[in-house]
Structures are given as structure tokens and as C-alpha cells.
Amino acid sequence: MLETSTTQDATTAPKTTDSEFAAPAATPQRWDGYRDIHKALRLFMCDTLTRVGRADPGDAQEVGLALAQVGELMDLCELHVRDENAFIHPALERVQPGSAARIAAEHVTHLESIASLRDLAAFAANARDDARGAALFRLYHALALFVAENFEHMHAEEATHNPVLWAHYSDAELVAIEHALVASIPPEAMVKALHWFLPAMNAPERLAMLSGMRAGMPAPAFQGVLDIARRTLAPADHAKLLRGLDAAAQPA
């Protein structure tokens, strides 16, 4: 999603071209490390933007909950930027120097935007009466632009980075990179992120993720994951997940 500093100024960073608005090439057989996190971020961003937009300025509790969600979104965006900087971009640059430069420049701008959004959220938290409504509206507009830019940014990563990774790395190598990235994430951050991963995925993706987690986690920890699934999924989706896990656990 975001990245390290480069010599390219954010104002001169190339924007998405018309050709990049086409869907990425369909390669379902290849490992796509962007797919699940980007689905989670898109859901988290849309939900947070909507929540800020509908927050009642006269209801301090409602405003506080909306602003708390903004802070959690910024935390995940910041973590995602640093993870991509540390794990994905080096892999790209090793095999095709310069292939991460455009996205790296955008990452700098996004980190600056995150800091600004945190400031706007703090201003809204401290505002009173009529000033609170104005502060929330200002935050809403800034957040909307941030979401719009990130949607375009994530699409560019999927459309331009994946082909480089697929051309130079095996699926086993890509899985190893992702496992190293996931291992670096603090457990509390991973738990929070699961609240957005699980409802953002489709049923086969969700089942595959939880099947892998069940194989690699102690039973009490996996029960915590199932509790998150129960709270975040629609009843029909939750029931489908449990059926799939049960079927996968049956001996062949």
C-alpha cells in the first residue's frame, strides 16, 4: 500500500494511467499476497468513511467511537505501509530495479496523509458544539480523498507489482515472503486486522485462510479466531465457514 522515501517528489509522482484501470490479468493459480489485505483495507476504509459521515456531532459517544475507528484504520494503514516497505519492495527491487519506485513515492505521501488525518481526528475530538460538526465534516472530506487515493494505489500495486513478482519468484518463495511479513506483525495488531479480513473475503478464501491458521495455531488461539468470525460474519457466512472447516477435518 505505501512505501519508503525516494528522490521523487510526491507532486511529480506518476499517477495511474488509463491502461492501469483495466483489471489485472487473471492468474488464479499464482499466489497473490496483495489480495486479502487489500480486500480488508477496502472494507475498513469504506466502513470508516461511512461511520464518520453519519456520526451525530451532538452525540459525544457516537463521535468518540467513529474517531476511535479512524485511529485504528490509520494504525493498520501505517503498519501495512511499513510491511510493504520492509518485505515486498525489496523483493521487487532485487529482481527489477526501479519497479517499486512509483509506489514508494506514493507511500511517502500516504504516511504524510495519515499524520494529517490523525491531527484532524484529534481536533474533532476536542471540538465542542457547532465546531464539532465542522471538524467532523473536514475530517470526512480529507478521509474521502485518502480512501480514493488508496483505492487507486492498491489497484496499481496489483496490476504492476504482481506481474514482476510472478515472473521472478515461485509460489513457494512468495509464500515464504508473506510468512516472514506476517510473523513480524504484533499479535494484537493481527487480532484487530482479522475483524476486517474475515468479512471482506469470499467463502473459499475465508475457508482457506482459517484452515491454514487451524493447522498452525494452538487450539485455544484458533478458538479466538473462530470467535472473531462469529462476531463479524453474517449468520449464513458463519455457518458456511463452520461446515467447510468440519468437512476439511474429516478423514479422507
Secondary structure, 3 states (H helix, E strand, C coil): CCCCCCCCCHHHCCCCCHHHHCCCCCCCCCCCCCHHHHHHHHHHHHHHHHHHHHCCCCCHHHHHHHHHHHHHHHHHHHHHHHHHHHHHHHHHHHHCCCCCHHHHHHHHHHHHHHHHHHHHHHHHHHCCCHHHHHHHHHHHHHHHHHHHHHHHHHHHHHHHHHHHHHHHCCHHHHHHHHHHHHHCCCHHHHHHHHHHHHHHCCHHHHHHHHHHHHHHCCHHHHHHHHHHHHHHCCHHHHHHHHHHHHHHHCCC
